[in-house]
């Protein structure tokens, strides 16, 4: 993390027993308050100018290329996840609450009013552990931002270049905001980065597509702050439904609503982020690790998209290296040869030894990789198989997951994930694989070819190889596309 304090998801989780007494938190003396106010450098002018001026930004070609790949990655996730529980519930909600409407729900043949359709599309995009994320911010931006931006571009007849410019702005704000506040400050305040950042990021992406001016963006920010929410209790979710709501559906809905409210003339607290009594400067966000100025420092110079990651395998980020090692070892080892498996990884290993979500449960993942000889998308997400497959449960009992402190990232180091997997055979011999990283993290990003290969793997089983190729081609040409309609049409799934 680049904002003065290095955190990991596991470090944050260790703070779970800490409390923050907001009612009695010291706000300092009047003199200290006055000093803070006098030293405050306003962020709202630069922030509103940046969001409203998205179409005029000079963005390096490589950043625009990454944006197109993240659009592709999100749309591929929607196609792959369209049958999962969070997706079907998202569509059911949109139908029950909003009715038919005219806005397409991506990954289906259904339509709904705009906000309801985008809610359902975003829920679908994060119905499983396969979409993108920003490790340094603990944010998964694609499901909310891409779903809302694509619908806003479609309904306002914007071209592909406008869409990509808006997506870049959305990722920039979503990635910067938690780090500016301080990720640990958010945690101690009981607020999940995963819900807050997509709300602001989605609004920031919708604003230029709706043609909001700087003052309208100013008001929009106030309504984002009023809707900034999300609890860390998502860590207790089993079915990946509440998690999909917090990470994706909620932010897409709230951010899009804020943008439309501003467009219609809703007024909020002006310059709210610069007001000492406003949300951004609230006392809970004054702890160690905040760097409020970083929200706008380096805009159009350094890019959150270059800090964004893609998941190569359909499992949680921390489990990716173990999965890669197990797949490699399975190439030469049969399940009947295995006496035990030891997975050593950084951080809170116990979380991934007994996780209730299949895509985070390493013993379960090890079992199905060894028994099936592969890891497919369906098995990685199957709560039913986790709970009912007796053969997998028996094999999983041979798997132990332990913390290896030597693999922990040091203070100030970029977050990566690693794993050392040791298989002890029935004859007493051992086979070991150490995976220092999995391609996809910012330190080792997926290449264009790799990202497109992943998309084809997700889309082809649903739409067929030719439409998978068409989706890749449409996303690749977005910067010159006169309309996003062909892309939206391809995301339609008859009968769903």
HELIX and SHEET records of a PDB file:
HELIX    1   1 UNK A    9  UNK A   14  1                                   6    
HELIX    2   2 UNK A   15  UNK A   17  5                                   3    
HELIX    3   3 UNK A   30  UNK A   39  1                                  10    
HELIX    4   4 UNK A   44  UNK A   52  1                                   9    
HELIX    5   5 UNK A   54  UNK A   56  5                                   3    
HELIX    6   6 UNK A   61  UNK A   81  1                                  21    
HELIX    7   7 UNK A   85  UNK A   98  1                                  14    
HELIX    8   8 UNK A  114  UNK A  125  1                                  12    
HELIX    9   9 UNK A  142  UNK A  155  1                                  14    
HELIX   10  10 UNK A  160  UNK A  181  1                                  22    
HELIX   11  11 UNK A  183  UNK A  188  1                                   6    
HELIX   12  12 UNK A  193  UNK A  210  1                                  18    
HELIX   13  13 UNK A  214  UNK A  227  1                                  14    
HELIX   14  14 UNK A  232  UNK A  236  5                                   5    
HELIX   15  15 UNK A  242  UNK A  244  1                                   3    
HELIX   16  16 UNK A  245  UNK A  249  3                                   5    
HELIX   17  17 UNK A  250  UNK A  263  1                                  14    
HELIX   18  18 UNK A  272  UNK A  274  5                                   3    
HELIX   19  19 UNK A  283  UNK A  285  5                                   3    
HELIX   20  20 UNK A  292  UNK A  295  5                                   4    
HELIX   21  21 UNK A  304  UNK A  307  5                                   4    
HELIX   22  22 UNK A  317  UNK A  319  5                                   3    
HELIX   23  23 UNK A  320  UNK A  330  1                                  11    
HELIX   24  24 UNK A  335  UNK A  337  5                                   3    
HELIX   25  25 UNK A  349  UNK A  353  1                                   5    
HELIX   26  26 UNK A  358  UNK A  360  5                                   3    
HELIX   27  27 UNK A  362  UNK A  372  1                                  11    
HELIX   28  28 UNK A  377  UNK A  381  1                                   5    
HELIX   29  29 UNK A  383  UNK A  388  1                                   6    
HELIX   30  30 UNK A  390  UNK A  396  1                                   7    
HELIX   31  31 UNK A  405  UNK A  407  5                                   3    
HELIX   32  32 UNK A  442  UNK A  444  5                                   3    
HELIX   33  33 UNK A  448  UNK A  463  1                                  16    
HELIX   34  34 UNK A  465  UNK A  476  1                                  12    
HELIX   35  35 UNK A  478  UNK A  480  5                                   3    
HELIX   36  36 UNK A  485  UNK A  490  1                                   6    
SHEET    1   A 2 UNK A 103  UNK A 104  0                                        
SHEET    2   A 2 UNK A 111  UNK A 112 -1                                        
SHEET    1   B 4 UNK A 399  UNK A 403  0                                        
SHEET    2   B 4 UNK A 338  UNK A 345  1                                        
SHEET    3   B 4 UNK A 419  UNK A 425 -1                                        
SHEET    4   B 4 UNK A 430  UNK A 435 -1                                        
END                                                                             
